[in-house]
Each structure stands twice: as C-alpha cells, then as structure tokens.
Amino acid sequence: MNHGRLFAALFAIGAAWGLTTPLSKYIVLGGYRHFGIIFWQEVVAIAVLGLWLLVRRSPVPLGFGALARYAFIAMFGTILPGAAFYTAQEGLPAGLVALFIALVPMFALPLAIGFRLERPEPVRFLGIVAGLAGLAMIILPEASLPDRAALIFVPFALAAPVFYAVEATGLGRLGTDGLDPVQLLFGASLIGLVLVLPFVWATGSWITPGLPVGRAGTALVVTALIHAVAYSGYVWIVGQGGAVFAAQVSYLVTGTGILWSMAILGERYSLWVWGALAVVFAGLFLVQPRPARSGDGTLLALPLGEGNIALHEPKGH
C-alpha cells in the first residue's frame, strides 16, 4: 500500500472527525439536547452501516454474547459519553471540548493495566502525568477560560473520555466474540436506539423532524454521516497500516477540531489552552503503544462520538 495514500487517508479522516466539533456546537446552539441528538444520530448510523453490511452481505449476530456487547458499547460508547459531550458543548468552547476528548488514552491506560490488558511502563505513565498537567493548565488559571462560570461544565467534558475509556477497556476484557468492528457498531446502534428512548422521554429532549431542516438539523445529519463514514475509513486504515499507525488520528481529530472551531465559530483561546494542547499532545505520544510491540494485542481506543470501539493491533503488522 502506498504510504502517501495512507497518510492522506489518515489526514482526511482526522479532519472530517475534527469537523464534527464545531458542527456539534451548532446542534446545541439550535436548542437540541443530548439524548434527542443521540437518538437521531443512531438512526443515521443504522442506515449508513446497515447499507454497508447489506452490500457486503454480512449478517449481524444476535446471540446473547453479541447482544451483551452491543448493549455495553451503546451505553458506554455512545449514550453516556454522548450526553456528557453535548452537555459540555452547552457551556464550553467547542475546541476545548475536543481537547478533553483527547484524554481518552490517559484514562484508558490505567484501567487496561488494572485488568491486565497492558503492561505498566514508566514512559507511558509519564503520558498520564502530562495529561493531568494539561488538565490543570485549563482548570486552575483564571485566564484559561473565557468565563470562569464555565467551570461547571468541565466535569461533563471529563466524563465523556472516562466513559469512552471504560468502554474500550471493558470490550478489551470481554473480547469481540468474533464480530468485526462494523457489525459491533451497527448492533450497538440498534440497541442504543432502544436504550436511549427512555432517556429522551424522561428529559424532554425529543427532536421532531421538520422542514425546513435548518442549520442545527443539517449539522446533526452531517455529523452522524461523518462518524459512520470516517469510522469505516478508520477500520480500513487499521487493516492497511496497523492500529498503531491508525491511532495517530487522535492528534488530527483534536488539532483539526480546534482549527475548525476557530475558522467556523470564530473561537479564540488563551495561551494557557495552547500550552495545555502541547502538553496533552506530548502525553498522547508517550501513552501510545510502541511500534516494537506490534502484534501483541495492544488495546487502542478510537476517538469516536458514535460508539468508541476498542481495536487491537492486527497480527502481522
């Protein structure tokens, strides 16, 4: 496989995922709320991924083991982190929320070590320390946020990567039961559609489709399409270049998410936030599995908003 094409594909997927950051802000500014947004994103994901599976003639297993995994991914990979993510978007700059999502590997690593899915390594622990330092640079200085009242939304921004880390670690512990990632995400979307409905009604966050669609509705559909298409492309890159190479998309998602937010929303950030970004990127570099360990089943979490599937380094890469 041509390395130039792989890098181009990786950049395109990272930039596309990053674009969902300001689009999500548009959705929230349009008055739509967490669980209602998640419901319609599940609908779009089912349509896109269902077509993918239909073309491939790939069945969707419905045994107990598969259903349990679908439900687990739906709750910890979509519904809970999605609700936290969209709540954080209500009060924090979109680019800052993207920076918090980059902390997923920092939370996933100690969990994976606790479940013996990873070996403790001093260098990778330094990555966790860097992540915490970046977090402190955002929370502690008074000049880091445009409004100190926005601090109330920081716990929600932190909850999203924590839930993603739990999902990745839990699936790494359970295994995929022979299901490929697209089957897992499609099944999780189906189950998630059912599981999220009580939350929608309980919180009054139902979204009634109507014409004209409007900016928020368009952003919702486009965001769901990007997640489904970019996810499929990510899986392809894992197969072509390996999970360690594909995991570098984390930098692109966060970096382009911030740049897209500046370009589309006109956001500007303090020097503390830019410093935190540099420190978090250094932490991401340190916690990434070393290429020399490829083939050992290293746990990797994907930076998704539509289900955060744990993948493992394919044998032979």
Summary of the structure (lengths in Angstrom):
residues: 317
radius of gyration: 18.5
end to end distance: 12.8
largest distance: 55.8
contacts: 1135
relative contact order: 0.23
helix: 74%
strand: 2%
